[in-house]
Structure formats: structure tokens, C-alpha cells
């Protein structure tokens, strides 16, 4: 085995170890007290994800009666898109808001916790269903959080 070939194999094994075997990190803000937070921006991002869920469901409904291969391919892609964006919302609520912004010492902690948990439940329902009501409920649950995280004017 040549030295170049061994180096290629070593590089490939390192890449596979780092990229496949090690756990992947969540794409949420860091969990250290850096002070660089924009809660409202995260709400907007979740609302954008919810709008994408809604668009995905619209397209799924449009494709639902079609049986040609291209339509079926597009249906699968829209379902996957809906799933991905609903999951992003769950991860943002879990990894950002519930771990960093909702604290037991806050006034009305139990109410805040219920509102944040409602977003997770609505996102889960949007993943499970292909109806517009689940998409609307998801957007409504996210909107309910605006009272806690108003837009910050600089």
C-alpha cells in the first residue's frame, strides 16, 4: 500500500468518524451566558417555518389526487419539507426557549411553560397530519409567544 493511499484512507476514516459517528449538534443558540440573544428573531424564524409547513400542506393537498411518478415524487418532497420545518420549530422551542428563556423563577412560570409546550404539541400535530387546521394551530401557538418576546427596538 502506498503512502498516498494510506493517507487517503486515514483522511476518509477521520471524516467518517467526525461526520457520521459523532453526534450532531443542534442548530440553536449557544447555552452560555453570552448576552447575544434576539428572541423576537427566533419567533420570526419559527413563524417562517410554520408558513413553510402551511405551504407544504397546500402543495400536498394539490398533489393528493395525482398518481403520476413526478407528482408522487413531489408529494414525498413536500411531506419531508413539512416534517423538517415542524422539527426545526420543536428544536428551537426545546433548545433555545425552554432551556434558556423560560425559568422557574419567572412570574407565571406555569403559564409560560404551557404556552411554549403548546408550540411543541402543535408542531408534532403538524408533522402527523396533512390538514390546514394543524398548520393554522401551529401559527397561532407561535403567535401566542409574542407577548413574552416583543420586537426589540435598538
Rosetta blueprint (number, residue, H / E / L):
1 X L
2 X L
3 X H
4 X H
5 X H
6 X H
7 X H
8 X H
9 X H
10 X H
11 X H
12 X H
13 X H
14 X H
15 X H
16 X H
17 X H
18 X H
19 X H
20 X H
21 X H
22 X L
23 X L
24 X L
25 X L
26 X L
27 X L
28 X L
29 X L
30 X L
31 X L
32 X L
33 X L
34 X L
35 X L
36 X L
37 X L
38 X L
39 X H
40 X H
41 X H
42 X H
43 X H
44 X H
45 X H
46 X H
47 X H
48 X H
49 X H
50 X H
51 X H
52 X H
53 X H
54 X H
55 X H
56 X H
57 X H
58 X H
59 X H
60 X H
61 X H
62 X H
63 X H
64 X L
65 X L
66 X L
67 X L
68 X L
69 X H
70 X H
71 X H
72 X H
73 X H
74 X H
75 X H
76 X H
77 X H
78 X H
79 X H
80 X H
81 X H
82 X H
83 X H
84 X H
85 X H
86 X H
87 X H
88 X H
89 X H
90 X H
91 X H
92 X H
93 X H
94 X H
95 X H
96 X H
97 X H
98 X H
99 X H
100 X H
101 X H
102 X L
103 X L
104 X L
105 X L
106 X L
107 X L
108 X L
109 X H
110 X H
111 X H
112 X H
113 X H
114 X H
115 X H
116 X H
117 X H
118 X H
119 X H
120 X H
121 X H
122 X H
123 X H
124 X H
125 X H
126 X H
127 X H
128 X H
129 X L
130 X L
131 X L
132 X H
133 X H
134 X H
135 X H
136 X H
137 X H
138 X H
139 X H
140 X H
141 X H
142 X H
143 X H
144 X H
145 X H
146 X H
147 X H
148 X L
149 X L
150 X L
151 X L
152 X L
153 X L
154 X L
